[in-house]
Amino acid sequence: MTPDEARASLASLGLDPAAAEVLFAHFADCEARGKAGHGFSRIPWLAEQSFDTRARATKRSQDHGVDRWDGNGALGYLTLSAVCDDLLQQDVVGARLAIASPCFPTGALGYWARRLAGGGYVALVTATSPRRLPPPGGGTPLTGTNPLAVAIPSSDGAPVVADVSMGAVTHGDVIAGRARPEDLVPFGGPLAHKAFALAVGLELFVSALAGPEHSAVVLVARPEHDPVPAFRTLADALRLPGDARQS
């Protein structure tokens, strides 16, 4: 799908131009970063989902360092975009936690973490999703793939962004035809119990804060130090997580 085709397809979903642009920017960024499972292949999948094209998230409360958002049935992409916009506008001093529920689908969490790092925050983003990940020994799926993204801003202008799903593949890879549904297992081979443990921990962490619906949790804080330039020097020419791929 070309960018022009993607824009036309998003318009056909009934989204208003501003909402469609939020989704297009996310998908186009994923395409540019080689994350096809979170790119334009998501648009035909969205067309098969049931959602209210007019719904938008609202902030229900802001107290004791915690913002609580009601997704109101909006696409998770739009909810997380609103959360990020709000945190960037707040110019948080210290730290702040944002909890959004319901919030699905959320897309590539590194995209949102990178946006927050662009505003000078250390950021952590995680989210739950439908139960697609079985335990390492097989059986009924118990958790979502429950990705975790961490972004660290830097004075050198390029944040480090680590974005890891707990699955050996992502559901997006299945949607894009790059993997089979049966490939969706905890990553790690003989050490898959470690990925499954993280998936369980994140599942219950988000659920404890947000409730039983698919939700997202965002933590931002102002950094006290700038460790990235020294780490880049230590890593020499190694490509770090979140760096642009070399052509």
C-alpha positions as CSV (number, residue, x, y, z in Angstrom):
1,M,0.0,0.0,0.0
2,T,1.4,3.4,-1.0
3,P,1.1,6.4,1.3
4,D,-1.6,7.9,-1.0
5,E,-3.5,4.6,-0.8
6,A,-3.1,4.6,2.9
7,R,-4.5,8.1,3.3
8,A,-7.5,7.2,1.0
9,S,-8.1,4.0,3.0
10,L,-8.1,5.9,6.3
11,A,-10.5,8.4,4.9
12,S,-12.8,5.6,3.9
13,L,-13.1,4.5,7.5
14,G,-15.1,7.6,8.4
15,L,-12.4,9.2,10.5
16,D,-12.2,13.0,10.5
17,P,-9.1,14.4,8.9
18,A,-7.3,15.2,12.1
19,A,-7.8,11.6,13.5
20,A,-6.9,10.1,10.2
21,E,-3.6,12.1,10.2
22,V,-2.7,10.8,13.7
23,L,-3.1,7.2,12.4
24,F,-1.3,7.9,9.1
25,A,1.7,9.5,10.9
26,H,2.0,6.4,13.2
27,F,1.7,3.9,10.3
28,A,4.1,5.9,8.1
29,D,6.7,6.1,10.9
30,C,6.5,2.3,11.4
31,E,6.9,1.7,7.7
32,A,10.0,3.9,7.6
33,R,11.4,1.9,10.6
34,G,10.8,-1.5,9.0
35,K,7.9,-2.3,11.4
36,A,5.6,-3.5,8.7
37,G,3.4,-5.3,11.2
38,H,2.5,-1.9,12.6
39,G,2.4,0.0,9.3
40,F,-0.1,0.3,6.5
41,S,-1.0,-3.4,6.8
42,R,-3.0,-2.4,9.9
43,I,-5.5,-0.3,7.9
44,P,-7.4,-3.3,6.3
45,W,-7.4,-4.9,9.7
46,L,-8.9,-1.7,11.3
47,A,-11.6,-1.8,8.6
48,E,-12.7,-5.1,10.0
49,Q,-12.9,-3.9,13.6
50,S,-15.9,-2.3,15.2
51,F,-15.3,1.2,16.7
52,D,-16.9,4.6,17.0
53,T,-15.2,6.9,14.5
54,R,-16.3,10.0,16.5
55,A,-15.2,8.8,19.9
56,R,-12.4,10.7,21.7
57,A,-10.7,10.1,25.0
58,T,-11.2,12.5,27.9
59,K,-9.1,13.0,31.1
60,R,-11.3,12.1,34.0
61,S,-9.0,13.2,36.8
62,Q,-5.6,14.6,37.6
63,D,-4.5,14.1,41.2
64,H,-1.4,13.1,43.3
65,G,0.8,12.7,40.2
66,V,-1.7,10.5,38.4
67,D,-3.8,11.3,35.3
68,R,-6.7,9.0,34.6
69,W,-8.2,8.8,31.1
70,D,-11.4,7.4,29.8
71,G,-10.9,6.1,26.2
72,N,-14.7,6.3,25.6
73,G,-14.4,3.7,22.9
74,A,-11.9,5.7,20.8
75,L,-9.2,3.9,18.9
76,G,-6.2,3.4,21.2
77,Y,-4.0,5.3,18.7
78,L,-6.1,8.4,19.3
79,T,-6.2,7.9,23.0
80,L,-2.4,7.6,23.4
81,S,-1.9,10.5,21.1
82,A,-4.2,12.6,23.3
83,V,-2.3,11.4,26.4
84,C,1.1,12.3,24.9
85,D,-0.1,15.7,23.7
86,D,-1.4,16.4,27.2
87,L,1.8,15.3,29.0
88,L,3.9,17.4,26.6
89,Q,1.7,20.4,27.2
90,Q,1.8,20.0,31.0
91,D,5.6,20.4,31.0
92,V,5.7,18.0,33.9
93,V,8.2,18.7,36.8
94,G,9.3,15.6,38.5
95,A,7.2,12.6,37.4
96,R,3.7,11.8,36.2
97,L,1.7,8.6,35.6
98,A,-1.1,8.4,33.0
99,I,-3.5,5.5,33.0
100,A,-5.8,5.1,30.0
101,S,-8.7,2.6,29.8
102,P,-10.0,1.3,27.6
103,C,-7.1,1.8,25.2
104,F,-6.8,-0.5,22.2
105,P,-5.2,-0.9,19.7
106,T,-2.1,1.1,20.8
107,G,0.2,0.4,17.9
108,A,4.0,0.5,18.2
109,L,4.6,1.8,21.7
110,G,8.1,3.0,20.8
111,Y,6.4,5.6,18.6
112,W,4.6,7.2,21.6
113,A,7.7,6.9,23.9
114,R,9.8,8.6,21.2
115,R,7.4,11.5,21.0
116,L,7.6,12.0,24.8
117,A,11.4,11.8,24.7
118,G,11.3,14.5,22.1
119,G,9.7,16.7,24.8
120,G,12.6,16.0,27.1
121,Y,11.0,13.2,29.2
122,V,12.3,9.8,30.2
123,A,9.3,7.7,29.2
124,L,8.0,4.2,29.8
125,V,4.9,3.0,28.0
126,T,3.2,-0.4,28.3
127,A,-0.2,-1.8,27.3
128,T,-2.3,-4.9,27.4
129,S,-4.1,-6.5,24.5
130,P,-6.2,-9.6,23.7
131,R,-4.9,-12.8,25.3
132,R,-2.7,-14.3,22.5
133,L,0.3,-15.5,24.4
134,P,0.3,-19.1,25.8
135,P,2.7,-20.3,28.5
136,P,6.0,-21.7,27.2
137,G,4.6,-25.3,27.4
138,G,1.6,-24.5,25.3
139,G,-2.1,-24.3,26.2
140,T,-4.6,-21.6,26.4
141,P,-3.3,-18.1,25.8
142,L,-3.1,-16.3,29.2
143,T,-1.8,-12.8,28.4
144,G,-1.4,-10.3,25.6
145,T,1.9,-9.8,24.0
146,N,2.2,-6.8,26.4
147,P,5.0,-4.7,24.8
148,L,7.2,-2.4,26.9
149,A,8.8,0.7,25.5
150,V,11.4,2.8,27.2
151,A,12.8,6.1,25.8
152,I,15.7,8.1,27.0
153,P,16.2,11.6,25.6
154,S,19.7,13.0,25.0
155,S,21.5,16.2,24.3
156,D,22.9,14.6,21.1
157,G,19.4,14.9,19.7
158,A,18.7,11.2,19.2
159,P,16.9,9.4,22.0
160,V,17.5,5.7,22.7
161,V,14.2,3.9,22.4
162,A,13.8,0.2,23.4
163,D,10.5,-1.3,22.3
164,V,10.0,-5.0,23.0
165,S,7.0,-7.3,22.7
166,M,7.0,-10.4,24.8
167,G,6.1,-12.6,21.8
168,A,8.6,-14.2,19.5
169,V,6.5,-12.5,16.8
170,T,3.9,-9.8,17.1
171,H,0.2,-10.0,16.2
172,G,1.1,-7.3,13.7
173,D,3.5,-9.8,12.0
174,V,0.5,-12.2,11.7
175,I,-1.7,-9.5,10.3
176,A,1.0,-8.5,7.7
177,G,1.4,-12.2,6.7
178,R,5.0,-12.3,8.0
179,A,4.2,-15.0,10.6
180,R,1.7,-17.7,11.4
181,P,-0.7,-17.5,14.4
182,E,1.0,-20.5,15.9
183,D,4.3,-18.6,15.9
184,L,2.9,-16.3,18.5
185,V,4.6,-17.7,21.6
186,P,6.9,-16.1,24.3
187,F,10.3,-15.3,22.9
188,G,13.5,-16.9,24.1
189,G,13.3,-20.5,23.1
190,P,14.5,-22.6,26.1
191,L,14.4,-19.4,28.2
192,A,10.9,-18.4,27.1
193,H,9.7,-18.6,30.7
194,K,11.5,-15.2,31.2
195,A,9.5,-13.5,28.5
196,F,6.3,-15.1,29.8
197,A,7.1,-13.9,33.3
198,L,7.4,-10.3,32.0
199,A,4.2,-10.7,30.1
200,V,2.3,-11.9,33.2
201,G,3.9,-9.1,35.3
202,L,2.9,-6.4,32.8
203,E,-0.6,-7.9,32.4
204,L,-1.3,-7.7,36.1
205,F,0.5,-4.4,36.5
206,V,-1.7,-2.6,34.0
207,S,-4.8,-4.4,35.1
208,A,-4.2,-3.5,38.8
209,L,-4.0,0.2,37.8
210,A,-6.6,0.3,35.0
211,G,-9.0,-2.5,35.4
212,P,-10.0,-5.5,33.2
213,E,-10.2,-3.8,29.8
214,H,-7.3,-3.5,27.4
215,S,-5.5,-0.4,28.7
216,A,-2.2,1.6,28.6
217,V,0.0,3.0,31.2
218,V,2.5,5.9,30.6
219,L,5.1,7.1,33.0
220,V,7.2,10.3,32.3
221,A,9.9,11.9,34.4
222,R,12.4,14.7,33.9
223,P,15.9,13.2,33.7
224,E,18.6,14.3,36.2
225,H,21.5,13.0,34.0
226,D,22.3,12.6,30.3
227,P,23.8,9.1,30.0
228,V,23.2,8.6,26.2
229,P,26.2,10.4,24.7
230,A,28.7,8.5,26.9
231,F,26.9,5.2,26.2
232,R,27.0,5.8,22.4
233,T,30.8,6.4,22.7
234,L,31.1,3.1,24.7
235,A,29.0,1.3,22.1
236,D,31.2,2.8,19.3
237,A,29.5,2.2,16.0
238,L,26.9,-0.2,17.3
239,R,23.3,0.6,16.3
240,L,21.4,1.2,19.5
241,P,17.7,0.5,20.0
242,G,15.6,3.1,18.2
243,D,18.3,4.3,15.9
244,A,17.5,4.8,12.2
245,R,18.5,1.8,10.1
246,Q,21.5,2.3,7.9
247,S,20.6,2.2,4.2
